[in-house]
Amino acid sequence: MSLSTAVTTRVPASRLIQLTNQGDRSASTVDSTRLAAAVADAEAEFYQLVGVVFDSSTAAHVPVGVAGVLYYLESWAAGETPATEGIRKRWHLACGRLARSLGADQPLIPQTLSPLEYDEDLPTRRPDNDRQAWGDVILDVGFGRDPRSNRG
């Protein structure tokens, strides 16, 4: 099942007709061209936000993808309003939750557990590894170790 099929099965037809045929009150069918454009945009942004390609066979991807398509259709119909801003925030939050569950946004983990060492004889050439700015980067300093020191 494609994302456009997922959207048409989850969203009432009257709502899709209204969103894809902006300003045309006599429309009685979904504008497949506009729907396809929203699907393409949502899939592209899904990849940027989640870090994986949208897969309609993955159950966790489908509701997030449908929310993205609805965001694009709503924003094209109404422009940037507080309502569409709220839809965009929910879409981005859903993408963020999915990215965290897939591990795509996890920090890089060092390949060693040993602390950085420098030569005591060359104090002017030691690496800049004891600054406070590194505190947010250190993933796990270990039990009983001082996070401000590389010596433990």
C-alpha positions in Angstrom: 0.0 0.0 0.0 1.4 3.4 -1.0 1.2 6.5 1.1 -1.5 8.0 -1.1 -3.6 4.9 -0.6 -3.0 5.1 3.1 -4.2 8.7 3.1 -7.4 7.9 1.0 -8.3 5.1 3.4 -7.8 7.1 6.6 -9.1 10.5 5.6 -12.8 11.0 4.7 -13.3 11.5 1.0 -15.2 14.8 1.5 -12.2 16.2 3.4 -9.7 15.2 0.8 -11.9 16.6 -2.0 -12.0 19.9 -0.1 -8.2 19.9 0.5 -7.1 18.9 -3.0 -9.6 21.1 -4.9 -9.0 24.5 -3.2 -11.7 27.0 -4.1 -13.6 24.6 -6.4 -16.9 24.0 -4.6 -18.3 21.9 -7.5 -15.5 19.3 -7.3 -16.6 15.8 -6.6 -13.4 13.8 -6.8 -10.0 14.0 -5.2 -7.4 15.9 -7.3 -4.8 13.1 -7.7 -2.1 15.5 -9.0 -2.3 17.6 -5.9 -2.4 14.6 -3.6 0.6 13.1 -5.4 2.5 16.3 -4.9 1.7 16.3 -1.1 2.7 12.7 -0.9 6.1 13.4 -2.6 6.8 16.4 -0.4 5.8 14.5 2.8 8.0 11.5 1.9 11.0 13.8 1.1 10.6 15.7 4.4 10.1 12.4 6.2 13.5 11.3 5.0 15.1 14.6 6.2 13.5 14.5 9.6 13.5 10.8 10.5 16.7 9.7 8.6 15.2 6.7 6.8 13.2 6.3 3.6 9.4 6.2 4.1 8.2 2.6 3.9 4.4 2.1 3.7 4.8 -1.5 4.7 6.1 -0.4 8.1 3.2 0.2 10.5 5.1 2.9 12.4 5.8 5.0 9.3 2.2 5.1 8.0 0.5 7.4 10.6 3.4 9.7 10.5 3.4 9.9 6.7 -0.4 10.5 6.7 0.1 13.4 9.1 2.7 14.9 6.8 0.5 14.7 3.7 -2.3 16.3 5.7 0.1 19.1 6.8 1.0 19.8 3.2 -2.5 19.8 2.0 -3.7 22.0 4.8 -0.8 24.5 4.4 -1.5 24.8 0.7 -5.2 25.3 1.3 -5.0 27.8 4.2 -1.4 29.2 4.0 0.6 29.6 7.2 -1.9 30.1 9.9 -1.8 29.2 13.6 -3.8 26.1 12.8 -1.4 24.9 10.1 1.5 25.8 12.4 0.0 23.4 15.0 -0.3 20.7 12.4 3.3 21.2 11.4 4.5 21.0 15.0 2.6 17.7 15.5 4.0 16.3 12.3 7.6 17.2 13.3 7.0 15.8 16.8 5.8 12.6 15.4 8.8 12.4 13.1 11.1 13.1 16.0 9.5 10.3 18.1 9.9 7.9 15.2 13.5 8.9 14.7 14.3 8.3 18.3 12.6 4.9 18.3 14.6 3.9 15.2 17.8 5.2 16.6 18.5 7.5 13.6 19.1 10.6 15.8 21.3 8.9 18.4 24.6 10.6 19.3 27.9 9.1 18.1 29.3 6.7 20.6 33.1 6.6 21.0 34.9 3.4 20.2 37.0 3.4 23.3 36.2 3.7 27.0 39.7 5.0 27.9 39.9 8.7 28.9 41.9 11.1 26.7 45.5 11.3 27.9 48.2 13.9 27.1 51.9 14.1 27.7 52.7 15.8 31.0 56.0 17.0 29.6 54.3 19.1 26.9 51.7 21.2 28.8 51.5 23.9 26.2 50.5 21.4 23.5 47.9 19.4 25.4 44.6 18.9 23.7 41.6 21.1 24.7 39.8 18.3 26.4 39.1 19.7 29.8 36.7 22.6 29.0 33.2 22.8 30.4 31.8 22.8 26.8 32.6 19.1 26.5 30.2 18.3 29.3 27.2 17.9 27.0 29.1 15.7 24.6 30.3 13.1 27.2 27.8 10.3 27.1 28.7 8.4 30.2 31.4 9.4 32.5 30.9 6.3 34.7 29.9 5.9 38.3 32.0 7.9 40.7 34.0 9.8 38.0 34.2 13.6 37.8 32.7 14.7 34.5 34.9 17.7 34.5 38.1 15.7 34.5 39.5 13.2 32.0 41.4 11.5 34.7 38.5 10.1 36.7 
